[in-house]
Amino acid sequence: VPLSSVLPPLIFGTATFNYQYNPDPYELDTVGLVQKALEFGVRAFDTSPYYGPSEEILGAALDTEFVRKNLSRNEYFLCTKVGRVASDEFDYSPEWVRESIEKSRLRLKTDYLDLVYCHDVEFVPEEEAVGAVRELRRIRDEEGTIRYIGISGYPLPVLCSIAHRVLRETGEPLDAVMSYANFTLQNDLLASSGVAELKAAGVNVVPNASPLGMGLLRREGVPVGSMGEWHPSSNELRAAVKRASDFCDRHDEKLEVVGIRYALEQWIRLGASVGSRGDPASGVPWRRESNEQVGGTRLGVSVMGVSKAGELEKTMQVWRSILDGLENGEETARRAGRWTRDHEWSLNRQKAVQMMADGIHEHLDAYMDYVWDSPPKDFVNKRAKSAQKQLEPADDAWLTPAASPRPDEAEMPDPQGEVGLPLR
């Protein structure tokens, strides 16, 4: 079954269950947040071992009497990642991939993972990423603990190059390529150039993550958790965003509200050819909605990230309104017992948001489609460097392949002590 037939078009990203976005993620009401998301119809969650305690927190939030009573495991998607160990450590070896998968399953308390990405593929040589994809597929085919496989990262040229290479060298395209911060109010490169290239590589689904640019597009500025300042944007870009936010204030709007609606609403359409027909979250408590009820076409897939119930509720209101603007929106609203003019209101709001987006783009000016370096120019993979040092022969002996030592297992980083690269 193609991933595009079953993946829900709205995914709850749990990178926020980490110390980079929040001073103490354990203080968040994550059990209540996940429960509320499920009530609203959200049926997919994205996480990673690199997101500090995120997998453990999400696993606990799904391992409750409420969830067991209302949902079976096959009714929701769990997406996680492999390869990124720490801010400056990456391990794509088959041994680490296997071990990472098993640990993720334990933390998430699940027998299988629906979708696994190779995390931040731009930080390793392409051949290592392709090798990790091969190992994940072996696990999928021989062990059955993975269902779909993809890659994730930031620089679109790298994502496209690896996607083409996987197809060329294995004969099988990737199920998914997740891009982050590349379709926002500030950057639409995913739509303008990425989609065509990824489709040419046979990629089935392209989820758009971080519609606010990892928190860049907010009135209060970039997020600062207990790990301090980490966002890779320049001061000049932040100043341009501040000017855009002030513009929104003058028109009684909030930059993040416009940003979320713009990205979700536009990507539903612009990402449709690499989207999904999975059931959308209705945004109405305990009311399931099928893809057929909102037009029956593929919808661009987005990953949202929230930390509080209020943020979730507002995002779901926006999502519901966006769905109301789709084909059959008026009839869908009527059958659901909502205002019969919700469809009309949604279309009018879409026009208003587009007008605000035009003004924001004018204020961002030269920083439209600006991208930061990933990895930074001075980046060194300490894991690879350590492994290479172990493999170097001693002065008095040359190691044979059979005698070559394996890299020692690295401890997971202390999230409160590590300030490093962006957590996406």
C-alpha positions as CSV (number, residue, x, y, z in Angstrom):
1,V,0.0,0.0,0.0
2,P,1.6,3.3,-1.0
3,L,2.3,5.7,1.9
4,S,0.2,8.3,0.1
5,S,-2.9,6.2,0.6
6,V,-2.7,6.0,4.4
7,L,-0.6,8.8,5.9
8,P,-2.7,11.4,7.6
9,P,-2.1,14.9,6.1
10,L,-1.6,16.5,9.5
11,I,1.2,15.2,11.7
12,F,1.9,16.1,15.4
13,G,5.7,16.9,15.6
14,T,7.1,16.3,19.1
15,A,10.4,18.1,18.7
16,T,8.8,20.5,21.2
17,F,9.1,17.7,23.8
18,N,12.7,18.7,24.2
19,Y,15.0,21.2,26.1
20,Q,15.7,23.3,23.0
21,Y,12.1,24.5,22.8
22,N,11.1,24.3,26.5
23,P,13.0,24.8,29.8
24,D,11.7,21.4,31.0
25,P,9.6,19.2,28.7
26,Y,8.7,17.0,31.6
27,E,6.7,19.9,33.1
28,L,4.5,20.0,30.0
29,D,1.1,18.3,30.1
30,T,2.2,16.0,27.3
31,V,-0.3,13.2,28.3
32,G,-3.2,15.8,28.1
33,L,-1.8,17.3,24.9
34,V,-1.6,13.9,23.1
35,Q,-5.0,13.0,24.4
36,K,-6.5,16.3,23.1
37,A,-4.8,15.8,19.8
38,L,-6.3,12.3,19.4
39,E,-9.8,13.7,20.3
40,F,-9.4,16.3,17.5
41,G,-8.6,13.5,15.1
42,V,-4.8,13.7,14.9
43,R,-3.5,10.2,14.0
44,A,0.2,10.7,13.3
45,F,3.1,11.6,15.5
46,D,6.7,12.5,14.5
47,T,9.7,12.2,16.9
48,S,13.4,11.3,17.0
49,P,15.9,9.8,19.5
50,Y,17.8,13.1,19.0
51,Y,14.9,15.2,20.4
52,G,16.1,14.6,24.0
53,P,13.3,12.8,25.9
54,S,10.7,13.1,23.1
55,E,10.4,9.4,22.3
56,E,10.1,8.5,25.9
57,I,7.6,11.2,26.7
58,L,5.5,10.4,23.6
59,G,5.6,6.7,24.3
60,A,4.3,7.3,27.9
61,A,1.6,9.6,26.6
62,L,0.3,6.9,24.2
63,D,0.6,4.1,26.8
64,T,-2.4,5.2,28.8
65,E,-5.8,3.7,29.6
66,F,-7.5,6.5,27.6
67,V,-5.5,5.6,24.4
68,R,-5.9,1.8,24.9
69,K,-9.7,2.3,25.4
70,N,-10.3,4.5,22.4
71,L,-7.7,3.5,19.8
72,S,-5.9,0.4,18.5
73,R,-2.3,0.6,17.5
74,N,-3.1,0.4,13.8
75,E,-5.2,3.5,14.0
76,Y,-2.3,5.9,14.5
77,F,1.1,6.5,12.8
78,L,4.4,6.6,14.6
79,C,7.3,8.2,12.7
80,T,10.8,8.5,14.1
81,K,14.4,8.8,12.8
82,V,17.8,7.2,12.9
83,G,21.4,8.3,12.4
84,R,21.7,11.5,14.5
85,V,23.2,10.8,17.9
86,A,24.0,14.3,19.1
87,S,24.5,17.8,17.8
88,D,27.9,16.8,16.4
89,E,27.7,13.0,16.2
90,F,26.1,11.0,13.4
91,D,26.2,7.2,13.0
92,Y,24.6,5.6,9.9
93,S,26.3,2.2,10.3
94,P,24.0,-0.9,10.0
95,E,24.9,-1.8,13.6
96,W,23.8,1.6,14.9
97,V,20.7,1.6,12.7
98,R,19.5,-1.7,14.1
99,E,20.2,-0.8,17.7
100,S,18.5,2.6,17.3
101,I,15.4,1.0,15.9
102,E,15.1,-1.4,18.8
103,K,15.6,1.4,21.3
104,S,13.0,3.6,19.6
105,R,10.5,0.7,19.7
106,L,11.1,0.3,23.4
107,R,10.8,3.9,24.2
108,L,7.7,4.3,22.1
109,K,6.3,1.0,23.5
110,T,5.4,-0.4,20.1
111,D,6.0,-3.6,18.1
112,Y,6.6,-1.7,14.9
113,L,7.4,1.8,13.5
114,D,5.2,3.1,10.7
115,L,7.8,5.5,9.1
116,V,11.5,5.8,9.8
117,Y,13.7,8.6,8.4
118,C,17.4,8.9,8.1
119,H,17.9,12.0,10.2
120,D,19.6,15.1,8.8
121,V,21.2,13.4,5.9
122,E,23.3,16.4,4.9
123,F,25.7,15.8,7.8
124,V,27.1,12.5,6.3
125,P,28.4,11.4,3.0
126,E,25.7,10.4,0.5
127,E,26.9,6.8,0.4
128,E,26.3,6.5,4.2
129,A,22.7,7.7,3.9
130,V,22.1,5.2,1.0
131,G,23.6,2.4,3.1
132,A,21.3,3.3,6.0
133,V,18.3,3.2,3.7
134,R,19.4,-0.3,2.5
135,E,19.6,-1.5,6.1
136,L,16.2,-0.1,7.0
137,R,14.7,-1.9,4.0
138,R,16.3,-5.1,5.1
139,I,14.7,-4.7,8.6
140,R,11.4,-3.9,6.9
141,D,11.5,-7.0,4.6
142,E,13.1,-9.5,7.0
143,E,11.9,-8.4,10.5
144,G,8.7,-6.5,9.8
145,T,9.3,-3.9,12.5
146,I,9.3,-1.0,9.9
147,R,6.7,-0.2,7.3
148,Y,7.9,2.9,5.4
149,I,11.3,4.5,4.9
150,G,12.5,8.0,4.1
151,I,15.1,10.7,4.7
152,S,14.9,14.1,6.3
153,G,17.0,17.2,6.3
154,Y,17.3,20.9,5.4
155,P,19.2,21.7,2.2
156,L,16.9,20.8,-0.7
157,P,19.8,20.0,-3.2
158,V,21.1,17.4,-0.8
159,L,17.7,15.8,-0.3
160,C,17.0,15.7,-4.0
161,S,20.5,14.3,-4.8
162,I,20.1,11.4,-2.3
163,A,16.6,10.7,-3.4
164,H,17.8,10.3,-7.0
165,R,20.7,8.2,-5.9
166,V,18.6,5.8,-3.9
167,L,16.3,5.3,-6.9
168,R,19.3,4.9,-9.3
169,E,21.3,2.5,-7.1
170,T,18.5,0.4,-5.5
171,G,15.7,0.6,-8.1
172,E,13.2,1.5,-5.4
173,P,12.2,5.1,-4.6
174,L,12.0,6.5,-1.1
175,D,8.5,6.5,0.5
176,A,9.0,9.9,2.0
177,V,11.4,12.9,2.1
178,M,10.7,15.3,5.0
179,S,11.8,18.9,4.4
180,Y,11.7,21.4,7.2
181,A,11.6,25.2,7.1
182,N,11.6,25.2,3.3
183,F,7.9,26.1,2.9
184,T,7.1,29.1,5.1
185,L,6.2,32.7,4.8
186,Q,10.0,33.3,4.4
187,N,11.0,30.4,2.1
188,D,8.9,28.6,-0.5
189,L,11.8,26.7,-2.2
190,L,10.1,23.4,-1.5
191,A,7.2,24.3,-3.7
192,S,9.1,26.3,-6.3
193,S,11.9,23.8,-7.0
194,G,11.8,20.9,-4.5
195,V,8.6,19.1,-5.4
196,A,9.4,18.7,-9.1
197,E,12.9,17.2,-8.3
198,L,11.6,14.9,-5.6
199,K,8.8,13.7,-7.8
200,A,11.3,13.0,-10.6
201,A,13.1,10.8,-8.1
202,G,9.9,8.8,-7.5
203,V,9.4,10.0,-3.9
204,N,5.8,9.2,-2.8
205,V,5.2,11.7,0.0
206,V,6.9,15.0,0.9
207,P,5.9,16.2,4.4
208,N,6.5,19.9,5.1
209,A,7.8,20.4,8.6
210,S,8.4,23.5,10.8
211,P,6.0,26.0,9.0
212,L,7.3,28.7,11.3
213,G,11.0,28.1,10.4
214,M,11.8,26.4,13.8
215,G,10.1,29.2,15.6
216,L,11.8,32.0,13.6
217,L,8.4,33.5,12.4
218,R,7.0,34.5,15.8
219,R,6.3,37.9,17.3
220,E,8.4,37.0,20.4
221,G,11.3,35.8,18.3
222,V,13.2,32.5,18.2
223,P,12.5,30.0,21.0
224,V,15.0,29.8,23.8
225,G,14.8,26.8,26.1
226,S,17.1,25.6,28.9
227,M,19.8,24.9,26.3
228,G,20.0,28.6,25.4
229,E,20.3,30.3,22.1
230,W,20.5,27.8,19.2
231,H,18.6,29.0,16.2
232,P,20.9,29.2,13.1
233,S,19.2,32.4,11.6
234,S,21.4,35.5,11.3
235,N,20.7,38.8,13.1
236,E,19.9,40.4,9.8
237,L,17.2,37.8,9.1
238,R,15.8,38.2,12.6
239,A,15.6,41.9,12.1
240,A,13.7,41.5,8.9
241,V,11.3,39.1,10.6
242,K,10.8,41.7,13.4
243,R,9.8,44.3,10.7
244,A,7.4,41.8,9.2
245,S,5.9,41.1,12.7
246,D,5.5,44.9,13.4
247,F,3.6,45.1,10.0
248,C,1.3,42.3,11.2
249,D,0.7,44.1,14.5
250,R,-0.3,47.3,12.7
251,H,-3.0,45.3,10.9
252,D,-4.2,43.6,14.1
253,E,-2.7,40.2,13.1
254,K,0.0,38.0,14.7
255,L,2.9,36.9,12.5
256,E,2.7,33.3,13.7
257,V,-1.0,33.1,13.2
258,V,-0.6,34.3,9.6
259,G,2.4,32.0,9.2
260,I,0.8,28.8,10.3
261,R,-2.4,29.4,8.2
262,Y,-0.4,30.4,5.1
263,A,1.9,27.3,5.3
264,L,-0.8,24.8,6.1
265,E,-3.3,26.2,3.6
266,Q,-0.9,26.7,0.7
267,W,0.9,23.4,1.2
268,I,-2.4,21.4,1.1
269,R,-2.6,22.6,-2.5
270,L,1.0,23.0,-3.6
271,G,2.1,19.8,-2.0
272,A,-0.9,17.7,-3.2
273,S,1.1,15.9,-5.9
274,V,3.4,14.5,-3.2
275,G,0.6,14.5,-0.6
276,S,-1.7,11.8,0.9
277,R,-5.2,10.6,0.9
278,G,-5.1,9.5,4.5
279,D,-8.0,10.7,6.8
280,P,-7.5,14.3,7.8
281,A,-7.9,15.4,11.4
282,S,-11.4,16.9,11.5
283,G,-10.5,19.5,14.2
284,V,-13.9,18.6,15.8
285,P,-13.7,16.5,19.0
286,W,-14.5,12.9,18.4
287,R,-15.8,13.4,14.8
288,R,-13.9,11.3,12.3
289,E,-13.6,12.7,8.8
290,S,-12.5,10.8,5.7
291,N,-10.5,12.1,2.7
292,E,-13.6,11.7,0.6
293,Q,-15.5,14.1,2.7
294,V,-13.1,16.9,1.9
295,G,-12.9,16.3,-1.9
296,G,-11.2,12.9,-2.2
297,T,-7.9,14.3,-3.6
298,R,-4.4,14.1,-2.2
299,L,-3.6,16.8,0.3
300,G,-0.2,18.2,1.0
301,V,1.2,16.7,4.3
302,S,2.3,19.1,7.1
303,V,4.0,18.6,10.5
304,M,2.8,20.9,13.3
305,G,4.6,21.5,16.6
306,V,2.9,22.7,19.8
307,S,3.7,22.7,23.5
308,K,0.5,23.8,25.1
309,A,-3.2,22.9,24.9
310,G,-4.0,26.5,23.8
311,E,-1.6,26.3,20.9
312,L,-3.0,22.9,19.8
313,E,-6.6,24.2,20.0
314,K,-5.8,27.3,17.9
315,T,-3.9,25.2,15.3
316,M,-6.8,22.8,15.0
317,Q,-9.2,25.6,14.6
318,V,-7.1,26.9,11.7
319,W,-6.8,23.4,10.2
320,R,-10.6,22.9,10.4
321,S,-11.2,26.2,8.7
322,I,-8.7,25.3,6.0
323,L,-10.5,22.0,5.4
324,D,-13.8,24.0,5.2
325,G,-12.3,25.9,2.2
326,L,-11.7,22.7,0.2
327,E,-14.1,21.1,-2.3
328,N,-17.4,20.1,-0.7
329,G,-16.5,22.3,2.2
330,E,-20.0,23.8,2.4
331,E,-21.7,20.4,2.4
332,T,-19.2,19.0,4.9
333,A,-19.8,21.9,7.3
334,R,-23.6,21.5,7.0
335,R,-23.5,17.7,7.7
336,A,-21.1,18.3,10.7
337,G,-23.6,20.7,12.2
338,R,-21.3,23.8,11.8
339,W,-22.3,27.1,10.3
340,T,-23.3,26.6,6.7
341,R,-21.2,29.6,5.7
342,D,-18.0,28.3,7.2
343,H,-16.9,27.5,3.6
344,E,-17.4,31.0,2.5
345,W,-15.6,32.4,5.6
346,S,-12.7,30.1,5.0
347,L,-12.3,31.4,1.4
348,N,-12.5,35.0,2.6
349,R,-9.9,34.3,5.3
350,Q,-7.6,32.7,2.7
351,K,-7.7,36.0,0.7
352,A,-7.0,38.0,3.8
353,V,-4.0,35.8,4.8
354,Q,-2.7,36.1,1.2
355,M,-2.8,39.9,1.4
356,M,-1.0,39.8,4.7
357,A,1.6,37.4,3.2
358,D,2.2,39.8,0.3
359,G,3.0,42.5,2.8
360,I,5.2,40.3,4.9
361,H,7.1,39.3,1.8
362,E,7.8,43.0,1.1
363,H,9.2,43.5,4.5
364,L,11.4,40.3,4.3
365,D,12.6,41.6,0.9
366,A,16.2,40.3,0.3
367,Y,15.7,37.5,2.9
368,M,12.9,35.8,1.0
369,D,14.2,32.2,0.2
370,Y,17.3,32.9,2.3
371,V,18.8,29.6,3.7
372,W,21.4,29.1,6.3
373,D,24.3,26.7,6.1
374,S,23.6,23.1,7.1
375,P,25.9,21.7,8.3
376,P,28.0,24.8,9.3
377,K,31.2,25.2,7.4
378,D,33.3,24.1,10.4
379,F,31.3,21.0,11.2
380,V,33.1,17.8,12.2
381,N,31.3,14.6,12.9
382,K,33.0,13.6,16.1
383,R,31.5,10.1,15.9
384,A,33.2,9.5,12.6
385,K,36.4,11.1,13.7
386,S,36.5,8.9,16.8
387,A,35.8,5.8,14.7
388,Q,38.5,6.7,12.2
389,K,41.1,7.2,15.0
390,Q,40.3,3.7,16.3
391,L,40.8,2.3,12.9
392,E,44.2,3.9,12.3
393,P,47.0,1.2,12.6
394,A,49.4,1.2,15.4
395,D,53.0,2.0,14.7
396,D,54.0,-1.7,15.1
397,A,51.1,-3.5,13.4
398,W,48.6,-3.2,10.6
399,L,45.1,-4.3,11.5
400,T,43.3,-6.8,9.3
401,P,39.6,-6.2,8.5
402,A,38.7,-9.0,10.9
403,A,40.7,-7.3,13.7
404,S,39.4,-3.8,13.1
405,P,37.7,-2.5,16.2
406,R,34.1,-1.3,16.2
407,P,33.3,2.2,17.3
408,D,32.4,2.3,21.0
409,E,28.8,3.0,21.7
410,A,28.4,6.7,22.5
411,E,26.3,7.8,25.4
412,M,23.1,9.8,24.6
413,P,23.8,13.5,25.2
414,D,22.7,15.2,28.3
415,P,20.1,17.6,26.9
416,Q,20.7,20.2,29.5
417,G,24.4,20.3,28.9
418,E,24.5,20.3,25.1
419,V,24.1,23.5,23.1
420,G,24.5,22.6,19.5
421,L,22.9,22.5,16.1
422,P,19.2,22.8,15.4
423,L,17.2,19.8,16.6
424,R,15.3,19.3,13.4
